[in-house]
Amino acid sequence: MVDTDEILASAVDIFAPCALGAILTPDSIGDLQAQIVCGLANNQLSEPNVGDALAEAGITYVPDYVANGGGISAAGAAIYSQPTDEEISSKIDRIHDTVLEILRTADEHQQPPSIVADQLARARVHAARPIGGTANKGA
């Protein structure tokens, strides 16, 4: 077990702050020893520019809403349709592809993954909305 005031400086490959919202600040990035930050809940960045600081430090960041997309996908499907277990599993399996898409695009365009993930999320939400701005119940 690691004391909370020492957690950022722990020598780990992946830092997964799943219940520590806004733990990554402009000041705390210097303490971080992990090569990857990938938590599943509670947005780890204290402010959007921390995603830039992570990229500048060479730390790969996967936003919580991307890594945990399976939960919202399954919940949405259950609300708007009656999906089979295979359909839900397929949606969850696509998280891997989405993460790779984000990381490749970030690398190709020399942008932080946090920015690319936000752009992709906005594009997907926009594409899912019919003209007039109401949610597409069948999506």
Residue, then its C-alpha position, 0 to 999 in steps of 0.5 A: m500500500v502506498d501513502t496518498d502523499e507518495i502515490l505520484a512519486s511511486a515507480v510504476d509503469i501505469f498510474a490509474p487514479c480511479a477515485l482521485g479526481a483532479i490529482l494531476t496538476p501542473d505542479s504534480i506532473g514533475d513528481l509522476q514516475a509512470q509512463i502511462v496515466c489511465g484511470l477509470a473515473n473522476n477526471q484525473l486532470s485538474e485543468p485541461n492544460v495538464g493534458d499538454a503537460l503530460a504530453e510534454a513530459g512524455i507520459t501517455y494519457v488515456p482520458d477516463y471517459v475513453a477507458n471507461g466507455g464500456g460502462i456508458s455504452a452498455a448503459g445507453a444500449a440498455i436504455y435505448s434498446q435491448p442489446t444482446d450480450e454479444e452486442i454489448s461485448s462488441k461495443i466494449d471491445r471497440i474501446h481498444d480500437t478507440v484508444l489506439e485511434i486517439l494515440r495514433t492521431a495524437d502522435e501523427h498530429q503532435q497533439p496531446p491525447s487529451i485534446v484528440a480524445d475531446q475532439l473525437a468525443r465531440a465529433r461522435v456526439h455531433a454525428a449521433r445528433p439528428i438535425g434539430g439537436t435532439a438525441n437519436k433514440g435509436a442510436 
